[in-house]
Amino acid sequence: MNNGKYYKLRFERKWIFNNTNYIDILNKAFKSNFLFRFQYPKRFVNSLYFDDYNHTTIRESVSGISRRKKFRIRWYGKNKFVLNNPKLEIKIKENFLNYKRIFSLKILEGANLKISGNIKFINNEVNNVLKKKLLTATTTTHYERLYLISTNKKIRATIDYNLEGTNFKCNFQNPVFKTSNDLILEFKYNKDYDNFVRNNLAKISTRISKNSKYVNFFKN
C-alpha cells in the first residue's frame, strides 16, 4: 500500500510584490542578512489542483480556516499540459506551519490534459490513491521558480514569477490562460528558526502576505 512520503512540519511565509522585476527581489535577497545564494537551477513549475463539488478547498482558504488541505499534481518542465514525472501532493496547512504527503503517479506519466478522456482517468487515479470519490481537477498554475539558500543553510527561499493559470471548469480541451503580475517570495524553514527569520528581515520586507495561486486562478 502506498501511504506517501511525509515531509516535516515547517514554516512557509510569503510576500507578494506587484509589477516587480524578479531581479530587484533577487538583489534584495542577496544583500539581506540571510546572504542568500542560488541553491538549484531555475525550473518551470506546473500544478493541477483538485477540489470537491462544494469547492471545500477554495472555501476554507478564502475563509482563513486554520487547518486545511490542498490537493494537487505537480510536475516540472516547459510543457504545461503533459505530465512529466508527476507527483500527487497533499499539502496540510496549520496557520503558517505546513507539511506534505507526496505520492508517485507513474501511471499518469505522459498524460496530456488536453486530450479528451484523460481528465476523467486522472481524476479516478487521484481518488483511488486518496481513497476518496469526489475530487475533480479544476485549475492549473504555471510559473518560473528560482531557488535560494541562506549562508547558514537553514533558510530556503523561492521566487515565483511569470505566473499564469487556467480554469478548467468550462473547457479542458481549450483552456483559457490568465496571467498575473504578482511576484511571490516565500521563505521555508524549520519552526525553530522563526525568531531568527523575523529578526533578520531588513532589506526585504516585513509585510507577510496571504496568497494562494490556486484560489487566484480559480476565481478568474
C-alpha positions as CSV (number, residue, x, y, z in Angstrom):
1,M,0.0,0.0,0.0
2,N,1.3,3.4,-1.0
3,N,1.0,5.7,2.0
4,G,3.0,8.5,0.5
5,K,6.2,10.2,1.7
6,Y,5.9,12.6,4.6
7,Y,7.7,15.9,4.6
8,K,8.4,17.5,8.0
9,L,6.4,20.4,9.5
10,R,7.9,23.7,8.5
11,F,7.1,27.4,8.3
12,E,6.2,28.9,5.0
13,R,6.0,32.7,4.9
14,K,5.1,34.6,1.8
15,W,5.5,38.2,0.5
16,I,3.6,39.4,-2.6
17,F,5.0,42.1,-4.9
18,N,3.1,43.6,-7.8
19,N,4.6,44.5,-11.1
20,T,8.1,43.9,-9.8
21,N,11.0,42.6,-11.7
22,Y,12.4,39.5,-10.1
23,I,15.9,40.9,-10.4
24,D,15.0,43.5,-7.8
25,I,13.8,41.0,-5.3
26,L,16.8,38.7,-6.1
27,N,19.2,41.6,-5.3
28,K,17.5,42.3,-2.0
29,A,17.7,38.6,-1.1
30,F,21.5,38.6,-1.9
31,K,22.1,41.8,0.2
32,S,19.8,40.8,3.1
33,N,21.1,39.5,6.4
34,F,20.5,35.9,5.2
35,L,23.0,36.4,2.4
36,F,21.0,34.1,0.1
37,R,22.7,32.4,-2.9
38,F,21.3,30.1,-5.6
39,Q,20.6,26.6,-4.4
40,Y,19.3,24.9,-7.6
41,P,18.9,25.9,-11.3
42,K,15.6,27.7,-12.2
43,R,12.7,25.4,-13.0
44,F,9.3,25.7,-14.6
45,V,6.7,24.6,-12.1
46,N,3.2,23.2,-13.1
47,S,0.4,22.1,-10.9
48,L,-3.1,20.6,-11.4
49,Y,-5.4,21.3,-8.5
50,F,-8.3,19.2,-7.3
51,D,-11.4,20.0,-5.3
52,D,-14.8,18.5,-4.4
53,Y,-18.1,19.7,-5.9
54,N,-18.7,22.0,-3.0
55,H,-15.3,23.7,-3.6
56,T,-14.3,23.0,0.0
57,T,-10.6,23.8,-0.5
58,I,-11.4,27.1,-2.0
59,R,-14.0,28.0,0.7
60,E,-11.6,27.1,3.5
61,S,-8.7,29.1,2.0
62,V,-10.8,32.2,1.5
63,S,-12.4,31.9,5.0
64,G,-8.9,31.5,6.6
65,I,-9.6,28.1,8.2
66,S,-6.5,27.5,10.3
67,R,-6.2,23.8,9.4
68,R,-6.9,22.9,5.8
69,K,-5.7,20.7,3.0
70,K,-4.8,21.2,-0.6
71,F,-4.7,18.5,-3.3
72,R,-2.5,18.8,-6.4
73,I,-0.4,17.0,-9.0
74,R,2.9,18.7,-9.6
75,W,5.4,18.3,-12.4
76,Y,8.3,20.3,-13.8
77,G,9.2,21.5,-17.3
78,K,8.1,23.8,-20.1
79,N,5.3,21.5,-21.3
80,K,2.3,22.9,-19.4
81,F,-0.2,20.1,-20.2
82,V,1.8,16.9,-20.4
83,L,2.6,15.3,-17.1
84,N,6.3,14.6,-16.6
85,N,7.2,12.5,-13.6
86,P,4.0,13.6,-11.8
87,K,3.6,13.6,-8.1
88,L,0.4,13.8,-6.1
89,E,0.8,16.1,-3.1
90,I,-1.5,16.6,-0.1
91,K,-0.4,19.9,1.5
92,I,-1.7,20.3,5.1
93,K,-1.6,23.8,6.4
94,E,-1.9,24.8,10.1
95,N,-1.6,28.6,10.2
96,F,1.9,29.3,8.9
97,L,3.1,25.8,9.5
98,N,2.8,23.2,6.7
99,Y,3.7,19.7,5.9
100,K,3.2,17.4,2.9
101,R,2.4,13.9,1.8
102,I,3.7,13.0,-1.6
103,F,2.7,10.0,-3.8
104,S,4.3,8.9,-7.0
105,L,1.9,8.7,-10.0
106,K,3.9,6.7,-12.6
107,I,0.7,5.5,-14.2
108,L,0.0,9.1,-15.3
109,E,3.4,9.7,-17.0
110,G,2.9,11.4,-20.3
111,A,-0.8,12.1,-19.8
112,N,-2.0,15.1,-21.9
113,L,-4.5,17.2,-20.0
114,K,-6.0,18.5,-23.3
115,I,-6.8,15.1,-24.7
116,S,-10.5,14.1,-24.2
117,G,-11.0,11.5,-21.6
118,N,-7.6,11.9,-19.8
119,I,-9.0,14.2,-17.1
120,K,-11.5,11.6,-16.1
121,F,-8.7,9.0,-15.9
122,I,-6.6,11.4,-13.9
123,N,-9.5,12.1,-11.5
124,N,-10.0,8.4,-11.0
125,E,-6.4,7.7,-10.2
126,V,-6.2,10.6,-7.7
127,N,-9.3,9.4,-5.9
128,N,-8.0,5.8,-5.9
129,V,-4.8,6.9,-4.2
130,L,-6.5,9.2,-1.7
131,K,-9.4,6.7,-1.0
132,K,-11.8,9.5,-2.0
133,K,-14.6,9.6,-4.5
134,L,-15.5,13.2,-5.2
135,L,-12.3,15.1,-6.1
136,T,-12.1,16.5,-9.6
137,A,-9.5,18.6,-11.5
138,T,-10.3,22.3,-11.5
139,T,-7.4,24.6,-12.2
140,T,-3.8,24.6,-13.4
141,T,-1.0,27.0,-12.4
142,H,2.4,27.6,-14.2
143,Y,5.3,29.8,-13.3
144,E,9.1,30.1,-13.2
145,R,10.8,29.5,-9.9
146,L,14.2,30.5,-8.5
147,Y,15.7,28.5,-5.6
148,L,17.8,30.2,-2.9
149,I,19.5,29.1,0.3
150,S,20.8,31.2,3.2
151,T,24.5,31.3,4.0
152,N,23.9,29.2,7.2
153,K,21.9,26.6,5.1
154,K,18.9,26.9,7.4
155,I,16.5,29.1,5.4
156,R,15.3,28.2,1.9
157,A,13.6,30.8,-0.3
158,T,11.8,30.6,-3.6
159,I,10.9,33.4,-6.1
160,D,8.0,32.7,-8.4
161,Y,7.3,34.9,-11.4
162,N,5.7,34.9,-14.8
163,L,2.6,33.4,-13.2
164,E,-0.3,32.1,-15.3
165,G,-3.0,29.6,-14.9
166,T,-6.1,28.0,-16.4
167,N,-9.6,27.4,-15.0
168,F,-10.9,24.0,-16.3
169,K,-14.4,24.5,-15.1
170,C,-15.6,25.2,-18.6
171,N,-13.4,23.6,-21.3
172,F,-10.5,21.2,-20.8
173,Q,-9.6,20.9,-24.5
174,N,-9.3,24.7,-25.0
175,P,-8.4,26.2,-21.6
176,V,-8.1,30.0,-21.4
177,F,-4.9,31.3,-19.8
178,K,-5.0,34.0,-17.2
179,T,-1.8,35.8,-16.3
180,S,-0.7,37.6,-13.1
181,N,1.8,40.4,-12.5
182,D,2.4,39.1,-9.0
183,L,5.8,38.0,-7.8
184,I,5.9,35.7,-4.8
185,L,8.8,35.4,-2.4
186,E,8.5,32.6,0.0
187,F,10.7,31.5,3.0
188,K,10.7,27.9,4.1
189,Y,12.3,26.8,7.3
190,N,12.2,24.7,10.4
191,K,9.9,26.1,13.1
192,D,12.9,26.5,15.4
193,Y,14.2,29.3,13.2
194,D,11.1,31.6,13.2
195,N,12.6,34.2,15.6
196,F,15.8,34.2,13.6
197,V,13.9,34.9,10.4
198,R,11.7,37.6,12.0
199,N,14.8,39.4,13.4
200,N,16.6,39.5,10.1
201,L,14.0,40.7,7.6
202,A,15.5,44.1,7.0
203,K,16.2,44.9,3.3
204,I,13.4,42.5,2.2
205,S,10.0,43.2,3.7
206,T,8.2,42.8,7.0
207,R,4.7,42.7,5.3
208,I,3.8,39.0,5.2
209,S,1.1,38.3,2.7
210,K,-1.6,35.7,2.3
211,N,-1.6,34.1,-1.2
212,S,-2.9,31.0,-2.9
213,K,-2.2,30.6,-6.6
214,Y,-5.0,28.0,-6.8
215,V,-7.6,30.5,-5.4
216,N,-6.4,33.3,-7.6
217,F,-6.6,31.4,-10.8
218,F,-9.8,29.6,-9.8
219,K,-11.6,32.9,-9.4
220,N,-10.6,34.1,-12.9
